[in-house]
Amino acid sequence: MLMGGLSLSLPLLTGGCSLFHKSSPAVPQSVQNSDDVYQAAGSSPDWHLTLSGNTLTFNRQGAPTQIKTLTEDESDAAHRTYLTKKMKVDVTPQTCTNSTTGQTYSETVTVKTPQGTYHGCGGDPARAAIINGTSWVVTALNGTPVTAGNDRPSLTDATTDMAPDVQQTPTLNINATGDVSGSDGCNRYSGGMTVRPEGRIIHQQSGMNTLMACSGAIMQRADIFNGLLRAATSWQASGSTLTLKTDDDRTIQLRQIL
């Protein structure tokens, strides 16, 4: 588990023209306290990096541990770089998802050594999406209203994750980790899609659906919903309204029920 409890941001020089802070040997201001440890990690192969004070420790699967002393550091608004004699660490303030755990972190980290270049994540774990742990009912499919989804909230809404009429109105349930499930108005679905805190939607290969037969109108609406859901790449929440959007600006509009 990464422990990114601090930021490695370094202040820019204020008295000159240089965009970089440089020193030799370097003691990055954010890790001058020996209790402060910055960590980053990646996979293929598995590796782990720690930066504490002016000491950089790099572990790579199948290789001896490397302990290096920082010789120089550079910082600007776009990235931070830490150098040793034979190693360079670039830290970019861009969200990064660990391919093994699925956890998203606040920074992307690249480590360059004579043995190769390694990519991974560091910094703080990204906050959970504000829509995690919620349930929604569809009110419009690409601008076409879904009547039942626009009904006023009822006692049923407050006590179940099912739509007011699950056989007609598509629903979307989002669990604590951002994975989705629900009903397309005819069949139940689960998995295959995850919402991310920064407003992105990630699709996976795995996912399950039931295979019930429904009347023509209900099945047609289910097909439209499923097509939009599979194509959705971003989300935006405002109050009790959630909008899923595709790259070509088609939308699913939803109302929160739980």
N, C-alpha and C positions, 0 to 999 in steps of 0.2 A: 504494500500500500504506500503510495506516495504521501509524503508529509510536507506539503507546500505552504507552510504557515507564514511565509514571509515573501516579500517581493524583492527581486534583485535590482530594481531600478536604481540607477546612479544619477546624481545631479549633474547637469552640464556645467562647464566652466562659465563664469559670468564676467571674467575680466579680460578675455581675449577673443580671437576670431575662431579658434578651433571648436569644432562640434563635438570633440571627444575629450573624455577624461582619461589621462594616461599617467602611469607611474611605474617605477621599477625598483624593487619588487612591489607588486600591487597588493593592497589589502582592501577589497571592495567594501565600501562604507556600510552596505546592508548586511555584511557578514563579519564585521569586526568583532562582534560579541561572540565568544566561543560557544555560547548556548544556541546560536542561530545556525541552522543547517538547511541548506537548499538541496532538494533532491529531484532527480529526473530519472526516467527509466524508459526502456523500449524493448522490442522483441525482434526475433529473426536476424541475429541471435539475441537472446536475452542479455540485457546490460543494465547497469545501475550506476548512477553518478551522485556523489555528494560534494558539496562545496561548503567548507566551514573555515572561517578566518581566511588565510591565504593558502589553504591546503585543499587540493582537488583529489578526490579518490574515485577511480574508475574500475568497475568490475565488469568483465565480459565473460559469458558462459564459455568454459573450456580454456580460459587464459588466466595467467597470474594477475593478481590485483596490482594496479598501477597507482602509486601515490606521488602526486606532483605538487610543486610549489608554483603558484601563479607568478608570472613575470610581468604581465601587462594586462590591463583591462580597458575596454572601450565601450562607450555608451552614447547613444543618441535616441531620438524619439522612436525610431523604428526597430532597434534591436540592441542587444548587449553582447559583447564578445569577451571571453576570458581565455588567456593564452598561457601555456607553459612551454618548455623547450620543444616538445614534440607533440603537443596537443592543442586543439582549438575548439572552444565550445561557443556556439552561437545560440542565443536565446531570443526568440521573437514573440511579442505579445499577441499571439494568434491562438485561438482555442485548438486543442489537439485531443483526439480520442484514442485511448489505449486500445489497441486491436485485440488484446487478450481479455481485458476485464470489461471493456465497454465504457469505462469511466472517462469523462471529459475533464480536461485540465485547462488552465488559463494560458499556458504558454507552450510553444513548439520548440524543441531543443534538438540541435544537431551537433554531434561530437565527431571531430576529424582527428584520426591518428594515423601513424604510418601503416597500420594494419587494415585500415578501412574507414568508411564513414558510416555513422550510426544515427538513426533518426528515432525520436521518441517525444515524450511529454514531460512537462515539469510545472512548477508553480502550484497555485491553489486549485483544489478540485472545484470544477465549475458548479455553481449553484443549481439546485434542482429547478426544473421548469415550473413556473407559477401555476401551470395547469395540471401538474402531476396530482394524482389522487382525486380526480374529478370525473363527472359523468355528464354527457351532453346528448341532446336530441336535435336532429336536423330540422331546420326551418326553411332552408332554400337550397336547391341544387342548381348551381350556375345561374342564379337569379330567379329561378322558377320556384314559387313558394310551395312548401309542404304543409298543408293545412293543419294536420294534427300536431305537428311540431311547434306550431305557433299558438296552440291552446295555452291558457294561463296555467301556471304551476298548480299542481293539485297535491293532496295528501300522498297519493301514489308516488309522485315525483320525489317526495322527501324521504321515502322509506324503501325505495328500490332503485336499481340501476337500469331497469327496463323502461322502454318508452311507454307513453300513455296507451298506445296500441302497437305492440311490438310487431304485429303481423303487417303493419303498413308503414310505420315511421322508422327510418334508419337511426341508429344510436352510435355513440362513440364513448367508450369508457377508457380512461387513462389511469394506469396504476402508479404506484409510488416511484417506480423507476422509469416511467415514460412509455412503457409498452401498452399497446392498445388492444381492445376487444370490443364486441358489441353485436348489433344486429343490422343487416342491410335492409330490413323490412320484411324479409322472407327467411333468411338463414342467418345463423350465428357465425361470427368470425373471431379468430383469436391469433395474435402474433403477426409477424411480418412487417411491422411498422413501429417506429419509436420516435417520440417527439423529443427534441433537444432544447436546452435552456435558451440558446441564442436565437430561437425561432426557426430552426431547421427541422425537417422531417427526414428520417433515415429509413430506408426500406431494406428488409432482409429477404432472403430466399424462402425461409421457413415461415409457415403460416397455415392455419387450419380453418376450414369452412364446413358447415353442415350442408347437406344436399337435399333439402326439401323442395317439393314442387309447389308453386303458388300460382294464383290467377294471373292472367296476362298483364294487367295494369300494375300489380304489385311487383311482378318479376321485372317488368320494364323499368320501374323506378329503382329496384335493387341493382339492375345492371348499370344504370346511370351513376348511382352512388358508388358502386365498386370501381367503375372506371375512373371517376374523379379521385377517389381515395388512393388508388394505386399510383396516380399521377401527381398527387400533392407533394410539394417539396418545401413548403414553408407554412407557418401558422402565425396568427396574431390574435391576441385576446384583449378585449376591452369590456370591462364590467362583466356582465353575464353573457356576453356574445363572443363566440370563437369563430374565426374564419380560417379555413384551410385553402391554400392557393397553389395552383400548378404553375409551371414555368410560362405557360401561355395565358395566364391570368384567368383561368376558369376557377370557380370557387365552390366550396361547401360552407354554408352558414349554419351555425349551431347555437342552441340555447342551453345554458347550464341548468341541470336538474338535480345535481347532487355535488 
